[in-house]
C-alpha cells in the first residue's frame, strides 16, 4: 500500500521499492506506493478503518459502523478488476516492516447501466489535505476509461449542505436526483472538460475527516455482488 522515506525526516517510515507498487512523491515530500488492491490487504484495510473517526465512518458508510465484517472485507479486497476495481495507497512501517494503508478508492459498475460506475474514495483522517485523494481519483478515472465506463455516480447525504451548494454552482454536464432514502445521487460524465476538478471538489466538500464519494454498502448489495462469478463481465 503506501510508504514514506525516513531519509526525508519521517520517523517510523522506511524506503519503498517498486515491488510495493507505483512510487509517488506527494507535494509535502512524503512517498507512497500505489497499486491495485489485493486479498492480502485485508489486515491493512481493517487497521485503516480503525483509524477513521466516528464522524468519518458515518460519512463513508451512512451509518455508525464500528468494524468491518469478514463478508465486507472479502467484498472490499476481492475485486475482479473489471466491474469492481480498487486501488490503494500506503507506506511501509519501519518498526514492523508491514504496509500501512492511508487511502483506498474503488468503482463498482452498476447493473442497470454498464456505462455507469459508483465510486468511493476514503483517506484516513491524518492524511487529509496531502493530495492522496486526488492521486487515487486520477487512477480511478484512468482505469474507468480503459474499461469503457463513461459516468461516475456518487451518493451523499441529503443533509450535506456543502455538497448541495457545490452542485448548484458547478454542475453543468451532470445530473442530481433524490433516491428517496435520504440520499442524493450525483452522476457526472468523466470525459467532460473539468470533470476531474469537479469530482475532486466534491470529495473535499464532504464533511468531516475522510474524503469520500460513498456508495451503498448494505448486506443485500454485498450478497448480490459476491454471488456472481468473479470473472463475469457485464459487457
matplotlib code that plots the C-alpha trace (Angstrom):
import matplotlib.pyplot as plt

x = [0.0, 1.9, 5.4, 7.3, 11.0, 13.0, 15.7, 13.2, 12.8, 9.7, 10.4, 8.9, 8.9, 11.2, 12.1, 9.6, 10.6, 8.9, 7.7, 5.3, 3.6, 4.0, 6.1, 4.7, 6.0, 3.4, 3.8, 4.8, 7.7, 6.2, 6.4, 3.6, 3.2, 0.0, -1.3, -4.5, -5.9, -5.0, -6.7, -3.6, -4.6, -7.4, -5.4, -4.2, -7.7, -9.1, -6.5, -7.1, -10.8, -9.9, -8.1, -11.3, -13.2, -16.8, -17.9, -15.8, -17.3, -20.8, -19.9, -18.4, -21.0, -24.0, -24.2, -22.3, -20.2, -17.7, -16.0, -15.8, -17.3, -15.5, -18.0, -17.3, -13.6, -13.8, -16.0, -13.6, -10.4, -11.5, -12.2, -12.4, -10.6, -13.2, -16.5, -15.2, -11.8, -10.0, -6.6, -4.8, -2.0, 0.2, 3.6, 5.8, 6.3, 9.9, 9.3, 7.2, 8.0, 4.3, 2.4, 0.2, -2.8, -3.7, -6.2, -8.4, -10.5, -12.9, -15.6, -18.3, -20.1, -23.8, -26.1, -28.7, -26.2, -22.7, -21.6, -22.0, -19.9, -20.5, -17.3, -15.9, -12.7, -11.6, -8.5, -7.7, -8.1, -4.4, -3.7, -6.4, -5.1, -2.0, -3.1, -3.9, -7.5, -6.6, -3.9, -6.4, -9.1, -6.7, -6.1, -9.8, -10.6, -7.8, -8.9, -12.6, -11.7, -9.8, -12.9, -15.4, -17.0, -18.3, -20.1, -19.2, -22.1, -21.7, -24.1, -24.2, -26.4, -29.2, -28.3, -24.9, -25.3, -21.8, -22.5, -25.7, -24.0, -21.2, -23.7, -25.7, -22.7, -20.7, -22.9, -23.4, -23.0, -24.0, -27.3, -28.5, -31.6, -33.1, -33.2, -36.0, -33.8, -32.3, -29.6, -28.8, -27.4, -24.9, -23.9, -21.1, -19.5, -15.8, -14.7, -16.1, -13.8, -13.3, -14.6, -11.5, -11.6, -15.3, -15.2, -12.2, -14.0, -16.9, -14.7, -13.2, -16.6, -17.8, -17.9, -15.5, -12.1, -12.5, -12.6, -15.4, -17.8, -19.9, -21.6, -24.2, -22.8, -25.8, -25.6, -28.0, -25.7, -22.8, -24.7, -25.7, -22.2, -20.5, -23.0, -21.8, -18.9, -15.9, -14.7, -18.0, -18.1, -21.2, -20.4]
y = [0.0, 3.2, 4.2, 7.3, 7.8, 8.0, 10.0, 12.8, 13.0, 11.0, 8.8, 5.3, 5.0, 3.1, 3.3, 1.8, -0.3, -0.9, -4.2, -2.3, -0.6, 2.6, 5.0, 8.5, 11.6, 13.9, 17.7, 17.5, 15.2, 12.0, 9.0, 6.4, 3.2, 2.9, -0.3, -2.4, -3.9, -7.5, -10.1, -9.8, -6.1, -7.2, -6.6, -3.1, -2.2, -3.2, -1.2, 1.8, 1.6, 1.7, 5.0, 6.7, 8.9, 8.0, 11.0, 9.8, 6.4, 7.8, 10.0, 7.0, 4.3, 6.4, 4.5, 4.3, 1.3, 0.1, -2.6, -4.4, -7.9, -10.8, -10.6, -6.9, -7.3, -10.0, -7.8, -4.9, -6.8, -9.5, -7.4, -8.7, -5.7, -5.1, -4.4, -3.9, -2.1, -0.8, 1.0, 1.5, 3.8, 3.2, 3.2, 0.6, 0.9, 0.9, -0.9, -3.8, -3.8, -4.0, -1.8, 0.8, 1.9, 5.5, 5.6, 3.4, 4.2, 2.0, 1.9, -0.7, -0.9, -0.7, -3.5, -1.2, 0.6, -0.8, 2.7, 3.9, 3.1, 4.0, 5.3, 5.7, 7.3, 7.1, 8.6, 8.2, 11.4, 12.0, 12.1, 14.7, 17.5, 15.8, 15.0, 11.3, 11.7, 13.4, 10.8, 8.0, 9.8, 10.1, 6.3, 5.7, 7.9, 6.2, 2.7, 3.6, 4.9, 1.7, -0.3, 1.8, 3.4, 6.8, 8.1, 8.2, 8.0, 9.3, 9.1, 11.5, 12.5, 14.9, 16.9, 17.8, 21.5, 21.9, 19.3, 21.0, 24.4, 22.9, 21.2, 24.4, 26.4, 23.9, 21.1, 21.8, 18.5, 16.2, 15.3, 15.0, 13.4, 12.2, 8.4, 8.5, 7.3, 10.5, 10.4, 12.4, 10.7, 12.7, 11.4, 13.1, 12.1, 11.6, 12.6, 16.1, 19.1, 19.9, 16.5, 15.8, 19.2, 19.0, 15.4, 16.4, 19.5, 17.2, 15.0, 17.9, 19.4, 16.4, 17.0, 15.5, 13.9, 11.4, 12.3, 10.1, 9.5, 6.9, 4.0, 1.7, -0.8, -2.9, -6.6, -7.2, -5.4, -7.5, -10.7, -9.7, -8.8, -11.8, -14.3, -13.6, -15.3, -13.1, -13.2, -12.5, -9.3, -7.1, -6.2]
z = [0.0, 0.9, 2.3, 3.5, 3.3, 6.6, 4.8, 4.3, 8.0, 8.6, 11.6, 11.5, 7.7, 5.5, 1.9, -0.6, -3.5, -6.9, -5.5, -3.3, -6.2, -8.3, -6.2, -5.9, -4.1, -2.7, -2.6, 1.1, 0.2, 1.6, -0.7, -1.2, -3.1, -5.2, -6.7, -7.2, -4.0, -3.1, -0.9, 1.4, 2.1, 4.5, 7.7, 6.4, 5.4, 8.7, 10.5, 8.4, 9.1, 12.8, 12.3, 11.0, 13.4, 14.1, 12.1, 9.1, 9.3, 9.3, 6.3, 4.4, 5.3, 6.1, 9.5, 12.8, 11.9, 14.5, 12.4, 9.1, 8.9, 7.2, 4.4, 3.9, 4.0, 1.3, -0.8, -0.5, -1.3, -3.8, -6.9, -10.4, -11.8, -14.5, -12.9, -9.4, -9.3, -6.3, -5.8, -2.5, -1.3, 1.7, 3.3, 5.0, 8.7, 9.7, 13.0, 11.7, 8.0, 7.2, 4.8, 6.4, 4.3, 4.1, 1.3, -0.9, -3.9, -5.9, -8.5, -9.0, -12.3, -12.0, -13.1, -14.7, -17.0, -17.7, -18.7, -15.1, -12.0, -8.4, -6.8, -3.3, -2.0, 1.6, 3.1, 6.8, 8.8, 9.5, 5.7, 4.8, 2.6, 1.5, -2.1, -1.6, -2.6, -5.9, -6.6, -6.1, -8.2, -11.1, -11.0, -10.9, -13.9, -16.0, -15.0, -15.8, -19.2, -20.0, -19.1, -21.2, -18.1, -19.1, -16.0, -12.3, -9.8, -6.2, -3.3, -0.4, 2.4, 1.6, 4.7, 3.3, 2.6, 1.3, -1.4, -2.4, -2.7, -4.8, -7.2, -7.5, -8.6, -10.6, -12.0, -15.7, -17.5, -14.7, -13.1, -9.5, -8.0, -4.8, -4.2, -1.7, 1.2, 2.4, -0.2, -3.3, -6.4, -8.5, -11.9, -13.9, -17.3, -16.6, -20.2, -20.0, -19.5, -15.8, -14.7, -12.5, -10.8, -10.1, -8.7, -6.5, -5.2, -4.5, -2.4, -0.5, 0.2, 2.2, 5.9, 8.5, 8.0, 5.2, 1.5, 0.2, -2.6, -0.8, -2.5, -1.0, 1.4, 2.6, 3.1, 0.3, -2.1, -0.9, -1.4, -4.9, -5.9, -4.4, -5.7, -9.2, -10.9, -10.0, -13.6, -15.2, -17.2, -17.5, -21.1]

ax = plt.figure().add_subplot(projection="3d")
ax.plot(x, y, z, "-o")
ax.set_aspect("equal")
plt.show()
